[in-house]
Amino acid sequence: MKMSKSFKVLSVLMIAAMLVIAGCGNNKGKNDNAAGGNAAGGAAADSAAIAKIKERGKLLVGVKFDTRLFGLKDPTSGKVEGFDIDISKAIAKKILGDENAIELKEVTSKTRIPMLNNGEIDMVVATMTITEDRKKEVDFSDVYFQAGQSLLVKKGSPITGLESVTKDTKILGSKGATSIKNIKEKVPGVTVLEFDNYQDAFSALKAGQGDALTTDDAILYGMASQDPGFEVVGKPFTDEPYGIAVQKGNADVVKAINDTLAELKANGEYDAIYTKWIGKAPAK
């Protein structure tokens, strides 16, 4: 039977439409597969960070070597001890099953983020305040220590708190610390001398190179315990929540840290570590 011309045209159009629909379906499948591949790739990238640590067999942690109570190196034994060190060991035990499977590398407020992002360390556990600016460069764990900025002065100093600080006061601090930015905002025009680390800043204060040293109160209490001629004055004037920093995108490492912190707080070990170094239980 002969097909009419119009029927032939209609048949061709129907076949073409079916091919277009099939093509769209294939493209959707490809797009779905690509999306799934990207998601899988993201998960693989995350798990790769933990896998790398396990393959190496040790956790590389950036800590302070000059901060009493948190991370202080004994020049005689070479041993580094403090609150941050005990927390780091607990994380190593969580990831590797051994708290001694760890290598502590010295960082300062200035070097810790570059060392982290250069791959020299897996994480930073070094009295590091969580800030919005820092979140652009690194990822943070939950808060593991709550501090507040204050002032350390020689006993008998006319400085009794932030209200005593004027633009003529000479303040000492550590390079790269948020405390430098904070004091400049609180007292516009104040003179600030910056040092490579807190011990150098404390030595400068003892030598009379400044009127007060500013940083987090927990660090200042550690300094005051070294020399009874100095004291922490006034009330804390900032909120300084410490977080553990990792390279951006390493969500599995952040999870391992947060899981560790949750377990330590649930079983009482966090309170024990806190009391051991700070001398009192954490506020509830």
Buried (B, 14 or more C-beta within 10 A) or exposed (E): EEEEEEEEEEEEEEEEEEEEEEEEEEEEEEEEEEEEEEEEEEEEEBBEBBEEBBEEEBBBBBBBBBBBBBBBBEEEEEEBBBBBBBBBBBBBBBBBEEBEBBEBBBBBBBBBBEBBBEEEBBBBBBBBBBBEEBEEBBBBBBBBBEBBBBBBBBEEBEBEBBEBBEEEBBBBBBBBBBBBBBBBEBBEEBBBBBBBBBBBBBEBBBEEEBBBBBBBBBBBBBBBEEBEEBBBBBEBBBEBBBBBBBBEEBBBBBEBBBBBBEEBBEEEBBBEBBEEBBEEEEEE
